[in-house]
Amino acid sequence: MYQNLLFDWSGTLVDDLPPTLYATNAVLAEHGVPSMDREEFRNRFRLPYPEFYEEVLPGVPIHSLEDTFRSAFRDSPEQVTILPHAVEMLEWCAENEIRTFLLSSVDIGLFNQQAEKFGVLHYFEEIYAAVVDKRQQIGPLLETHSLKKEETAFVGDMEHDIATAHYGGVDSVALGTGYDPLERLKKVDPTHLFDDLRGLLELLK
Protein backbone atom coordinates (compact mmCIF):
# COMPACT_ATOMS: atom_id res chain seq x y z
CA MET A 1 0.00 0.00 0.00
CA TYR A 2 1.04 3.63 0.18
CA GLN A 3 4.32 4.72 1.74
CA ASN A 4 3.68 8.45 1.18
CA LEU A 5 0.52 10.48 1.70
CA LEU A 6 0.02 14.08 0.62
CA PHE A 7 -2.81 15.74 2.54
CA ASP A 8 -4.90 18.74 1.70
CA TRP A 9 -5.92 20.72 4.80
CA SER A 10 -9.28 22.48 4.46
CA GLY A 11 -12.14 20.00 4.22
CA THR A 12 -9.74 17.07 4.49
CA LEU A 13 -8.22 17.27 7.96
CA VAL A 14 -10.15 20.26 9.33
CA ASP A 15 -13.61 21.70 8.78
CA ASP A 16 -13.17 25.38 7.96
CA LEU A 17 -16.14 25.66 5.63
CA PRO A 18 -18.34 27.69 8.08
CA PRO A 19 -15.79 30.50 8.65
CA THR A 20 -14.78 30.42 4.97
CA LEU A 21 -18.40 30.91 3.91
CA TYR A 22 -18.83 33.66 6.50
CA ALA A 23 -15.71 35.44 5.24
CA THR A 24 -16.67 35.02 1.59
CA ASN A 25 -20.07 36.56 2.25
CA ALA A 26 -18.36 39.48 4.02
CA VAL A 27 -16.28 40.06 0.88
CA LEU A 28 -19.36 39.84 -1.34
CA ALA A 29 -21.31 42.24 0.89
CA GLU A 30 -18.48 44.77 0.71
CA HIS A 31 -19.01 44.85 -3.06
CA GLY A 32 -22.81 44.83 -2.98
CA VAL A 33 -23.17 41.21 -4.10
CA PRO A 34 -25.83 38.97 -2.47
CA SER A 35 -24.58 36.37 -0.01
CA MET A 36 -24.53 32.64 -0.69
CA ASP A 37 -25.91 29.86 1.43
CA ARG A 38 -23.84 26.75 2.13
CA GLU A 39 -25.28 24.73 -0.75
CA GLU A 40 -24.75 27.46 -3.35
CA PHE A 41 -21.21 28.08 -2.12
CA ARG A 42 -20.28 24.39 -2.31
CA ASN A 43 -21.69 24.20 -5.83
CA ARG A 44 -19.88 27.31 -7.06
CA PHE A 45 -16.59 27.46 -5.18
CA ARG A 46 -13.56 25.97 -6.91
CA LEU A 47 -9.81 26.02 -7.00
CA PRO A 48 -7.66 27.77 -7.97
CA TYR A 49 -9.64 30.25 -5.86
CA PRO A 50 -8.75 33.38 -7.93
CA GLU A 51 -10.93 31.90 -10.69
CA PHE A 52 -13.89 31.69 -8.30
CA TYR A 53 -13.50 35.30 -7.20
CA GLU A 54 -13.10 36.48 -10.79
CA GLU A 55 -16.45 34.84 -11.50
CA VAL A 56 -18.35 36.34 -8.56
CA LEU A 57 -16.48 39.68 -8.47
CA PRO A 58 -15.23 40.21 -12.02
CA GLY A 59 -12.43 42.73 -12.35
CA VAL A 60 -11.79 43.05 -8.61
CA PRO A 61 -8.12 42.35 -7.81
CA ILE A 62 -7.76 39.33 -5.57
CA HIS A 63 -5.25 41.09 -3.29
CA SER A 64 -7.84 43.77 -2.48
CA LEU A 65 -10.11 41.14 -0.91
CA GLU A 66 -7.62 39.56 1.44
CA ASP A 67 -7.86 41.91 4.43
CA THR A 68 -11.65 41.71 4.55
CA PHE A 69 -11.56 37.93 4.17
CA ARG A 70 -8.98 37.39 6.91
CA SER A 71 -10.74 39.74 9.34
CA ALA A 72 -14.14 38.11 8.79
CA PHE A 73 -12.64 34.62 8.95
CA ARG A 74 -11.15 35.46 12.35
CA ASP A 75 -14.44 36.94 13.60
CA SER A 76 -16.70 34.16 12.33
CA PRO A 77 -19.16 32.87 14.95
CA GLU A 78 -18.28 29.32 13.85
CA GLN A 79 -14.61 28.46 14.12
CA VAL A 80 -12.42 25.82 12.52
CA THR A 81 -12.71 22.30 13.97
CA ILE A 82 -10.62 19.22 13.35
CA LEU A 83 -12.45 16.52 11.42
CA PRO A 84 -13.24 13.08 12.84
CA HIS A 85 -10.45 10.52 12.46
CA ALA A 86 -7.88 13.16 11.39
CA VAL A 87 -5.65 12.80 14.45
CA GLU A 88 -6.06 9.02 14.41
CA MET A 89 -5.09 9.01 10.73
CA LEU A 90 -1.92 11.03 11.27
CA GLU A 91 -0.97 9.03 14.35
CA TRP A 92 -1.35 5.79 12.43
CA CYS A 93 0.87 7.12 9.65
CA ALA A 94 3.55 8.08 12.16
CA GLU A 95 3.41 4.72 13.90
CA ASN A 96 3.69 2.89 10.59
CA GLU A 97 6.41 5.12 9.12
CA ILE A 98 4.18 6.50 6.38
CA ARG A 99 5.67 9.80 5.19
CA THR A 100 3.11 12.62 5.32
CA PHE A 101 3.18 16.01 3.62
CA LEU A 102 0.79 18.95 3.46
CA LEU A 103 -0.18 20.34 0.05
CA SER A 104 -2.81 23.04 0.45
CA SER A 105 -3.96 26.47 -0.63
CA VAL A 106 -4.56 27.47 2.99
CA ASP A 107 -2.75 30.59 4.18
CA ILE A 108 0.47 29.54 5.93
CA GLY A 109 -0.27 31.68 8.97
CA LEU A 110 -3.73 30.21 9.41
CA PHE A 111 -2.39 26.71 8.90
CA ASN A 112 0.30 27.11 11.55
CA GLN A 113 -2.21 28.50 14.06
CA GLN A 114 -4.71 25.73 13.42
CA ALA A 115 -2.18 22.88 13.26
CA GLU A 116 -0.58 23.97 16.53
CA LYS A 117 -4.00 24.35 18.17
CA PHE A 118 -4.99 20.81 17.17
CA GLY A 119 -1.56 19.36 17.96
CA VAL A 120 -0.82 17.95 14.51
CA LEU A 121 1.92 20.19 13.14
CA HIS A 122 4.71 17.74 13.98
CA TYR A 123 3.20 14.96 11.89
CA PHE A 124 4.13 16.61 8.58
CA GLU A 125 7.56 16.05 7.09
CA GLU A 126 7.19 19.17 4.94
CA ILE A 127 4.57 21.90 4.60
CA TYR A 128 3.49 23.25 1.22
CA ALA A 129 0.87 25.89 2.06
CA ALA A 130 -0.54 28.94 0.23
CA VAL A 131 -0.29 26.98 -3.03
CA VAL A 132 -2.66 28.63 -5.51
CA ASP A 133 -2.51 25.85 -8.12
CA LYS A 134 -1.48 22.53 -6.59
CA ARG A 135 -0.93 21.00 -10.02
CA GLN A 136 2.15 23.16 -10.37
CA GLN A 137 3.57 22.04 -7.02
CA ILE A 138 3.03 18.30 -6.95
CA GLY A 139 5.78 17.47 -9.44
CA PRO A 140 8.51 19.41 -7.62
CA LEU A 141 7.29 17.97 -4.31
CA LEU A 142 7.59 14.39 -5.55
CA GLU A 143 11.01 15.07 -7.02
CA THR A 144 12.39 16.99 -4.03
CA HIS A 145 11.51 14.21 -1.59
CA SER A 146 12.23 11.30 -3.96
CA LEU A 147 8.71 9.93 -3.66
CA LYS A 148 7.84 7.00 -5.90
CA LYS A 149 4.58 7.71 -7.70
CA GLU A 150 3.29 4.17 -7.32
CA GLU A 151 3.71 4.44 -3.53
CA THR A 152 2.06 7.85 -3.19
CA ALA A 153 -1.50 9.18 -2.92
CA PHE A 154 -2.97 12.65 -2.56
CA VAL A 155 -5.87 12.95 -0.11
CA GLY A 156 -8.30 15.82 -0.68
CA ASP A 157 -11.89 16.97 -0.77
CA MET A 158 -12.09 18.91 -4.04
CA GLU A 159 -12.08 18.27 -7.76
CA HIS A 160 -8.86 20.27 -7.98
CA ASP A 161 -7.17 17.85 -5.57
CA ILE A 162 -8.11 14.87 -7.74
CA ALA A 163 -6.92 16.72 -10.84
CA THR A 164 -3.65 17.47 -9.04
CA ALA A 165 -3.16 13.78 -8.26
CA HIS A 166 -3.85 12.87 -11.90
CA TYR A 167 -1.43 15.58 -13.04
CA GLY A 168 1.28 14.26 -10.74
CA GLY A 169 0.72 10.63 -11.73
CA VAL A 170 -0.21 9.46 -8.22
CA ASP A 171 -3.32 7.86 -6.77
CA SER A 172 -6.12 10.07 -5.48
CA VAL A 173 -8.29 9.74 -2.37
CA ALA A 174 -11.45 11.85 -2.40
CA LEU A 175 -13.31 12.63 0.83
CA GLY A 176 -16.87 13.86 1.23
CA THR A 177 -16.09 15.96 4.29
CA GLY A 178 -15.30 19.24 2.61
CA TYR A 179 -16.07 21.70 -0.13
CA ASP A 180 -17.08 19.60 -3.14
CA PRO A 181 -20.20 17.39 -3.01
CA LEU A 182 -19.65 13.66 -3.47
CA GLU A 183 -21.52 13.76 -6.78
CA ARG A 184 -18.93 16.14 -8.22
CA LEU A 185 -16.04 14.10 -6.88
CA LYS A 186 -17.38 10.92 -8.44
CA LYS A 187 -17.27 12.53 -11.88
CA VAL A 188 -13.50 13.13 -11.79
CA ASP A 189 -12.64 9.46 -11.25
CA PRO A 190 -10.68 9.33 -7.98
CA THR A 191 -8.80 6.14 -7.16
CA HIS A 192 -10.71 5.92 -3.88
CA LEU A 193 -13.82 7.74 -2.65
CA PHE A 194 -14.81 7.76 1.02
CA ASP A 195 -17.33 9.59 3.16
CA ASP A 196 -14.56 10.50 5.60
CA LEU A 197 -11.06 9.58 6.74
CA ARG A 198 -12.25 6.44 8.48
CA GLY A 199 -12.62 4.77 5.09
CA LEU A 200 -9.03 5.53 4.16
CA LEU A 201 -7.77 4.41 7.55
CA GLU A 202 -9.57 1.09 7.22
CA LEU A 203 -8.14 0.61 3.74
CA LEU A 204 -4.59 1.25 4.96
CA LYS A 205 -4.98 -1.06 7.93
C-alpha positions in Angstrom: 0.0 0.0 0.0 1.0 3.6 0.2 4.3 4.7 1.7 3.7 8.4 1.2 0.5 10.5 1.7 0.0 14.1 0.6 -2.8 15.7 2.5 -4.9 18.7 1.7 -5.9 20.7 4.8 -9.3 22.5 4.5 -12.1 20.0 4.2 -9.7 17.1 4.5 -8.2 17.3 8.0 -10.2 20.3 9.3 -13.6 21.7 8.8 -13.2 25.4 8.0 -16.1 25.7 5.6 -18.3 27.7 8.1 -15.8 30.5 8.6 -14.8 30.4 5.0 -18.4 30.9 3.9 -18.8 33.7 6.5 -15.7 35.4 5.2 -16.7 35.0 1.6 -20.1 36.6 2.3 -18.4 39.5 4.0 -16.3 40.1 0.9 -19.4 39.8 -1.3 -21.3 42.2 0.9 -18.5 44.8 0.7 -19.0 44.8 -3.1 -22.8 44.8 -3.0 -23.2 41.2 -4.1 -25.8 39.0 -2.5 -24.6 36.4 0.0 -24.5 32.6 -0.7 -25.9 29.9 1.4 -23.8 26.8 2.1 -25.3 24.7 -0.7 -24.7 27.5 -3.3 -21.2 28.1 -2.1 -20.3 24.4 -2.3 -21.7 24.2 -5.8 -19.9 27.3 -7.1 -16.6 27.5 -5.2 -13.6 26.0 -6.9 -9.8 26.0 -7.0 -7.7 27.8 -8.0 -9.6 30.2 -5.9 -8.8 33.4 -7.9 -10.9 31.9 -10.7 -13.9 31.7 -8.3 -13.5 35.3 -7.2 -13.1 36.5 -10.8 -16.4 34.8 -11.5 -18.4 36.3 -8.6 -16.5 39.7 -8.5 -15.2 40.2 -12.0 -12.4 42.7 -12.4 -11.8 43.1 -8.6 -8.1 42.4 -7.8 -7.8 39.3 -5.6 -5.3 41.1 -3.3 -7.8 43.8 -2.5 -10.1 41.1 -0.9 -7.6 39.6 1.4 -7.9 41.9 4.4 -11.6 41.7 4.6 -11.6 37.9 4.2 -9.0 37.4 6.9 -10.7 39.7 9.3 -14.1 38.1 8.8 -12.6 34.6 9.0 -11.1 35.5 12.3 -14.4 36.9 13.6 -16.7 34.2 12.3 -19.2 32.9 15.0 -18.3 29.3 13.9 -14.6 28.5 14.1 -12.4 25.8 12.5 -12.7 22.3 14.0 -10.6 19.2 13.3 -12.4 16.5 11.4 -13.2 13.1 12.8 -10.4 10.5 12.5 -7.9 13.2 11.4 -5.6 12.8 14.5 -6.1 9.0 14.4 -5.1 9.0 10.7 -1.9 11.0 11.3 -1.0 9.0 14.4 -1.3 5.8 12.4 0.9 7.1 9.7 3.6 8.1 12.2 3.4 4.7 13.9 3.7 2.9 10.6 6.4 5.1 9.1 4.2 6.5 6.4 5.7 9.8 5.2 3.1 12.6 5.3 3.2 16.0 3.6 0.8 19.0 3.5 -0.2 20.3 0.0 -2.8 23.0 0.5 -4.0 26.5 -0.6 -4.6 27.5 3.0 -2.7 30.6 4.2 0.5 29.5 5.9 -0.3 31.7 9.0 -3.7 30.2 9.4 -2.4 26.7 8.9 0.3 27.1 11.5 -2.2 28.5 14.1 -4.7 25.7 13.4 -2.2 22.9 13.3 -0.6 24.0 16.5 -4.0 24.4 18.2 -5.0 20.8 17.2 -1.6 19.4 18.0 -0.8 18.0 14.5 1.9 20.2 13.1 4.7 17.7 14.0 3.2 15.0 11.9 4.1 16.6 8.6 7.6 16.1 7.1 7.2 19.2 4.9 4.6 21.9 4.6 3.5 23.3 1.2 0.9 25.9 2.1 -0.5 28.9 0.2 -0.3 27.0 -3.0 -2.7 28.6 -5.5 -2.5 25.9 -8.1 -1.5 22.5 -6.6 -0.9 21.0 -10.0 2.2 23.2 -10.4 3.6 22.0 -7.0 3.0 18.3 -6.9 5.8 17.5 -9.4 8.5 19.4 -7.6 7.3 18.0 -4.3 7.6 14.4 -5.6 11.0 15.1 -7.0 12.4 17.0 -4.0 11.5 14.2 -1.6 12.2 11.3 -4.0 8.7 9.9 -3.7 7.8 7.0 -5.9 4.6 7.7 -7.7 3.3 4.2 -7.3 3.7 4.4 -3.5 2.1 7.8 -3.2 -1.5 9.2 -2.9 -3.0 12.7 -2.6 -5.9 13.0 -0.1 -8.3 15.8 -0.7 -11.9 17.0 -0.8 -12.1 18.9 -4.0 -12.1 18.3 -7.8 -8.9 20.3 -8.0 -7.2 17.9 -5.6 -8.1 14.9 -7.7 -6.9 16.7 -10.8 -3.7 17.5 -9.0 -3.2 13.8 -8.3 -3.8 12.9 -11.9 -1.4 15.6 -13.0 1.3 14.3 -10.7 0.7 10.6 -11.7 -0.2 9.5 -8.2 -3.3 7.9 -6.8 -6.1 10.1 -5.5 -8.3 9.7 -2.4 -11.4 11.9 -2.4 -13.3 12.6 0.8 -16.9 13.9 1.2 -16.1 16.0 4.3 -15.3 19.2 2.6 -16.1 21.7 -0.1 -17.1 19.6 -3.1 -20.2 17.4 -3.0 -19.7 13.7 -3.5 -21.5 13.8 -6.8 -18.9 16.1 -8.2 -16.0 14.1 -6.9 -17.4 10.9 -8.4 -17.3 12.5 -11.9 -13.5 13.1 -11.8 -12.6 9.5 -11.2 -10.7 9.3 -8.0 -8.8 6.1 -7.2 -10.7 5.9 -3.9 -13.8 7.7 -2.7 -14.8 7.8 1.0 -17.3 9.6 3.2 -14.6 10.5 5.6 -11.1 9.6 6.7 -12.3 6.4 8.5 -12.6 4.8 5.1 -9.0 5.5 4.2 -7.8 4.4 7.6 -9.6 1.1 7.2 -8.1 0.6 3.7 -4.6 1.2 5.0 -5.0 -1.1 7.9 
